[in-house]
Amino acid sequence: MKKLLLCLALSACAVFAQNNMTTAARQRYFNPVRRSLEASSDVMPADKYSFKLTPDQMSFAEWLIHSADRNYADCATLKGESAPDAKAKLPTLKSKDEVSKALKDSFAYCAAALDSMDDQKAGSTPAMATAFLHVIVHNNEIYGNIVGYMRASGIVPPSTAARSNQKK
């Protein structure tokens, strides 16, 4: 009986250990950037969605649409399916409400994909590993870009506001 309990305990530890990367990636990187990008879409005024730092750059809305587009592409890979129809509609979105909803829907789609991930699946193929890493890295890059748009518009970025609130 003791051997059986020891085997079960070791098996449980092995299963838990196998998901350290995917668990850490979700908790430390995906969830925070999701919160920051979704909050950014909420705090930026509707009239600033067309704002560009320079004429050659994407507008604030275009950055959010770009995030949603890549979320659908990468997370479809993670799910092993074709991107949902919502991806095809992204280029037609114009209003704050439409863009913000599309971004949030794309993150919900990714959260579901990441919930089904484990370390073995994340590293199972080069395409899977690339999609897994890209959904996290790329969204952090996008957030880094739109922080400038918010600051230039006199808005404190959500991640900065959250840190300020924690110090109080």
N, C-alpha and C positions, 0 to 999 in steps of 0.2 A: 504494500500500500504506500509506504514511504517513497519507493522508487517511482510509482505512478504519479504521486503528487509532485515530486521533484521534476519529472519529465514534463508534466503539464505547466509547471511554473517556468521552466526553461523555455518551453515552446512559446508561452505567452510573452516572455521577455524578448525572444527572437523576433516574433511578429511585431512587437512594439518598436524594436530597434530598427526594423526594416523600413519604417516610415518616418524616421527622423527628418530626412531632407524635405519630404513633401509637407509634413506637418509644420516644420519651421518656416518653409517658404510661404505657406498660407498665412500663418500667424504673424510673422515678422515683416513680410514684404507685400503679399497680395492684399490682405485685409486693410492695412493702413493706407496703401495707395488707392484702393477702392474708395475708402471713406473720404480721402482727400479730394479725389477727382469728382466724386458725386457731390460733395459739399461745395466744391468750386463751381459746379454747374448751377447750384442753388444760389450762391451768394453773388455771382456776377449778374448785374442788371441786364435785362433783355436787350436794351439798346446798346450794350457793349459786346454782344455776341458777334457782331460784325467787325469789332475792333481788331486792328493789326498794329503791331509795334512798328513795323516798316511796311511799305507797300508790297514788297516781295515776299513777305511772310504769310503764313496761314492766319486766318482769323481765329479768334477764340473758339467759335463754333466749329470751325474746320478741324481744330485740334481734338475737340471732343468727339467729333464724327470719326476722325482717324483712329482714335482709341477704340471706339465701338467696332469699327470695321476690323481692326486687328484682333480684338477680343473674339469676335465671331469666327474669324479664320483660324486663329490658334486653338481656340477651345473646341471647335469642330474637329480638329485633328486629335485633340485629347480624347474626345468622345468617340472618335472613329466614325464620324458621319459627315455628310455635306453640311455646309454652313446653312443656318436657317434663312428663310425668306426675308426676315427682317434686315439682313445684311444688304440685300439688293436695294432696299428702300432708302438706305442711309444718304446717298447723294442728293435726294430730293428734299431732305429736311431743312427747314429754314428757321422756325421760331425757337425761342428758348425752351418752351414746353416740349416740343417735339424732340429737340436735340438732347435735352436733359433726360427725358424718358428713354430714348434710345440708348444712351450711355448706361443708364441704370439697368435696363433690360439686358444689355450685353454683359455687364458685370454679374448679374444673376445667372446668366447662362454659363459664364466661366466658373462661378462658385460651385454650381452643380457639377461641372466637369472636374474641378479640383477635388470635390468631395469623394469622387470615385477613384482618385489617384492614390497609388502607393509608390514607394521608391522603385520597385521593380518595374512597374508599368511606365513610370516617368523616364526611365533609362532604357526602355526596351528597344527603341530604334532611334536613329539620328533625328528623324522627323519629330518623333514624340518628345525627345529631350529638347530639341530646338523650340518647339511650341510651348513646352512647359516653362522653359527659362524666358522665352520671349514675352509671354503674357505678363510676367512680373517686371522684367527689365524695361521693356518698352513703355509700359504704363508709368514707371518711375521717370523715364526720360520725358514723357509727355507732361507729367506734372511739373517737372523742372522747367519746362518751357512756359507753361501757362502761369506759373508763379509771377513771371515778369509782366504778363498781361494784367494780372490782378494788382500788382504793386503800382504799375503805371496808371491804373485806374483808381488808385487810392484805397484799395481793398487789402486787408490783411489776409494772407493765404490761410486756409483752414488748418494746416499743420502747424503754422506759427501761432495761430489763435489758440489751438489746443494746448500747446506747450505753455503759453502765457497763462491760461486758465489753471493749469496744474500747479503753477508756482504760487497761486493765491491761497 
